[in-house]
Amino acid sequence: MRASRTAADHHCIAFHGKLDLSSLRTTQQRNRGHAVRVPGMHGLLQARAVLRSLTPGTLRHLYRNAMQMEVDFFNAQPDVSSAPSVGMLVIDFDDTCTVTDTTSLVFNTAIDATVEATQESERTAVRKRLEAMRDQLVQNYVQEQQRLYSELIPEGGGSSNEAGQQKAFVEALSDFDRRMNQVVVDSAILQGIPEGRLTAAGQLIGLQPGCLTVLSRAQQLGVPTHVVSVNYSSKMVQAALRRSRLNPIISEASDSSQPRDIVIHANELSYKDGFSTGDIIRRVQGGSDKDALMMQLMQQSSSAHTPPNSSNNHGSADESKLAVYVGDSPSDFAPLLRADLGIVVGQNKLLRRVAKAQGVKLKPLTAAPANGHAEPLSLYEAESWAAIGAFLFGPDPSKALTPHPSTQEGTNAVKVPRVLTVAGSDSGGGAGIQADLKTYQARGVFGASAISALTAQNTRGVKGVHTVPSQHLSDQMEAVLSDIGADVIKTGMLPTAEAVEAVAEQVQRHQVSALVVDPVLVATSGDSLAGSEVAQALKTHLFPLATVITPNLPEASALLGGQPVDDLDSMKQAAQELHKLGPKYILIKGGHLIEPPSSTHAQADPNNSTQSTGSSAAGHSGPSAPQTSPEATSAAHDSPAQSSEPAAAASCAEPEPPADASLSEKKNGHGGLSVGQELGDTQSDRHSAAAEQATNLPEGGGGGGGDHTAGAASPSNGSESNGSESKHHSGDTAVDVLFDGEEMHVLQAKRVHTQNTHGTGCTLASAIAAELAKGHQPLVAVQKAKAWLSSVLQASAAVHIGTGPHKPLNHGFETNDWAQQPVKPPSNLHKPALDYRLYAVTDPACNARCQRSNAEAVRQAIQGGVTLVQLREKDADGGAFIREAEQVMQVANESGVGVIINDRVDVALAVGAHGVHVGQNDIPARTARQLLGPGKVLGVSVKTVEQAQQAAADGADYLGAGAMFATATKDSSTITQETLQQICEAVDIPVVAIGGMNAANATSTLQAGCHGIAVVSAIFGAQDAVAAAQEIREAVDITLGNT
């Protein structure tokens, strides 16, 4: 019995202490396989008395709580029966998956493109003409549709379920859709869109909550999944769905699809010379096309059989597996009936009118037969995508409050993320396999290993290397993968081409879903650690399988045949070239962009000098001959295996360590920047709280490390045009580049002084693998890994192990902080670095008026340039608030934007938010700090200098000062500009101005000394939240000198 049915089948009210449940005598009766408690007469009489004293509103509240408690209870039961066996899932896109219809977005994109290509003096007139044309097309469609329905389904007409009439009805609707498409083509409104423009627009499409989760679960379970749409652009649909870890393909763009692929079937604009011609490549225009596609897919699928709702006989290979269709509109009517199970979402009245006229019953999804096969002439309504997912696939383990069930039948073991590392062993314990396994333990994943080479080395250098035979390497991997398994494989030093091929063969044999390749080829000193045959083997065998590869600059150059990679432009070009070799993501580590100072050539005495290092990847000196140590270099060359084997089998990039946080810069479609910072939810994921604090950390207090960029998210780290991306960055800045095939992410960092750089390359790649194993998408995994490594380097700065120039890291600093006494790391070490420039505070009322969810509103705000989000839900109870926060967190994490929770410490801790904001009348700041611990950011609202100073003393990391101007979203008195300036001068933590803030008053407020502004209705009260945020962000950046 599924939990989604339980809530509808059982009716009882939780009285929360108003009713003495101990006085209720109960009997047991069976209801659809579950025991139900039935109150005795005495209990019923008492309940009746209590009910009479309650208001209808209280009763509704109690009822909703009781139902939710029951759903939660049955979700937690270990003996819940399995969901129906789904053999194929087909989903309509527009309105079914999306918040609104996307046709208007295509029209508006076309209008914008045409206007931009017009002379500036004519743009207003052209836009007015095209918008009038768009409105006329829409009005004509609505009028013609109403006329058609009045003919096909006259008011007061009876119903008919004859197959012939159903077919004629569907064909009439499809003929209408075809005629309307031709009207659009004839208007030429779709002409002139640059190729790729709709792909960018697709990223703005809001999706229904839970839709991506259902698609992800289907993909994880290997259910063939198809998305069908009458949208004019399949690439737009693809862009909208390319979120989380989904990678949908377009049916016409691929020769074949695999079971785990999500295949898109949709129309496409016709292009010539890079611009749309105005015509449409017609693939799916209406209901008959959808029905024909559904029939074809069912015939191809092993689930094809005689549908209960159709007179057609398709034959069946496996009648136990369901072909499921999910839709919302009349154009979905025919495929909904053809499917084994047709599920209706949304409240489309026309579909219900059509169903009634055709004699088709709409029933709750909870009433569907247990095996999932629909009853004759029946469709099933679902209230949400969460309900669909629970019905089709059972409760979502990721949402369970209890431990994840084991994949092994009959046990209650926890499902643990697993990573297998394939690399060399470092006898000194600083790099290679040793660094990898320490990283996995610290990051909360299970680590296994297969050793490719054994080295004799220490902090001074490599004394000897022994290469493990490739067959034994393969045997190690087989032993692990055939028993324990792995969610991710990470590779380090692979000393021979045979070793590379052995790894590739095991990855493919066991179908490991994610692969992180750290291509250890060149030491920081420039010495080759592997021959050209290894580089070629990597490119041929491993790169096409890789999720992420992490070369440093010399390695990128070597992989590209010696092509120079020595500045930011060449790093970007190299990333693009390497992406062509097959990896999904390229992380090029730019630590070599600046030469280290001469002090790095000092002797090994730890008290003598420190190495000036950056946060970006420098190289793979790791356990082998660091460039800064003549002794180590000599040792490497003296290695007995040097003449025939690589110098360091366990080598990792080393010398360019990070400051304290990571800054990810990415050009948005509108030309703004989204700033990414650490997104984690554990104490070990934290950095400095404020951008300026992070940027100005004392150099003596920061740690360093090689393949890593970490920098403060300060306004000074602006866009590519601010001059920060010169050929060779200043000694204070280091840069990495992450490229996913479409977007180039520039990750900047502040350099610090440290000798503890041994094994940072291994550690970074392993941390990325760990985050991938926990389910994060690659961009977020890189951000989280880099941010955590920043904390490791900070905590390791004062640690002295060994006498060589490159000392190891303290991966376990969270549990054993060796440097805490007598040298204590900065107090803000573990806090996330947040960017306060444009701080958006959600307002449910504003978003409700604009007919969008909080999550969708946040997505649009971030697209417009918002750098930080506060989720404010004053009227939501705990459970609803947590669910809302989880959705907002998912949206923000995709773009690397921090999330603050208003007032609710419990909610912030439950969802792993970056911090909490409290007001003067909320929980006291000191108490909030005690509950949050040192790893979360705390913001406090203030109106006076005294309140500001007290908040800072109580542990606040930033202040919200105001209200500056009268506002309808909150009843609050205002403060003057002078008071704001006094508050900014009185404390040394960031201050943001709040209350009535908008683009018009941003400049004057920021000039008082604020680090940013907090905005509510000026963004969330606007119909176009993207444009509203863009306008304010531009004003903020101009004022702060970040243009």
Secondary structure, 3 states (H helix, E strand, C coil): CCHHHHHHHCCCCCCCCCCCHHHCCEEEEEECCEEEEEECHHHHHHHHHHHHCCCHHHHHHHHHHHHHHHHHHHHCCCCCCCCCCEEEEEEECCCCCECCCCHHHHHHHHHHHHHHCCCHHHHHHHHHHHHHHHHHHHHHHHHHHHHHHHHHCCCCCCCCCCHHHHHHHHHHHHHHHHHHHHHHHHHCCCEEEECCHHHHHHCCCCECCCHHHHHHHHHHCCCCEEEECCCCCHHHHHHHHCCCCCCCEEHHHCCCCCCCCEEEECCEEEEECCEEEEEEECCCCCHHHHHHHHHHHHHHCCCCCCCCCCCCCCCCCCCCCEEEEEECCHHHHHHHHHCCEEEECCCCHHHHHHHHHCCCEEEEHHHCCCCCCCCCCEEEECCCHHHHHHHHHCCCHHHCCCCCCCCCCCCCCCCCCEEEEEEEEECCCCCHHHHHHHHHHHCCCEEEEEEEEEEEEECCEEEEEEECCHHHHHHHHHHHHCCCCCCEEEECCCCCHHHHHHHHHHHHHCCCCEEEECCCCECCCCCECCCHHHHHHHHHHHHHHCCEECCEHHHHHHHCCCCCCCCHHHHHHHHHHHHCCCCCEEEEECHHHCCCCHHHHCCCCCCCCCCEECCCCCCCCCCCCCCCCHHHHHHHHCCCCCCCCCCCCCCCCCCCCCCCCCEEEEECCCCCEEEECCCCCCHHHCCCCEHHHHHCCCHHHCCCCCCCCCCCCCCCCCCHHHCCCCCCCCCCEEEEEEECCCCEEEEEEECEECCCCECHHHHHHHHHHHHHHCCCCHHHHHHHHHHHHHHHHHHHCCCCCCCCCCCECCCCCCCCCCCCCCCCCCCCCCCCCECCCEEEECCHHHHHHCCCCHHHHHHHHHHCCCCEEEECCCCCCHHHHHHHHHHHHHHHHHHCCEEEEECCHHHHHHHCCCEEEECCCCCCHHHHHHHHCCCCEEEEEECCHHHHHHHHHCCCCEEEEECCCCCCCCCCCCCCHHHHHHHHHHCCCCEEEECCCCCCCHHHHHCCCCCEEEECHHHHCCCCHHHHHHHHHHHHHHHCCCC
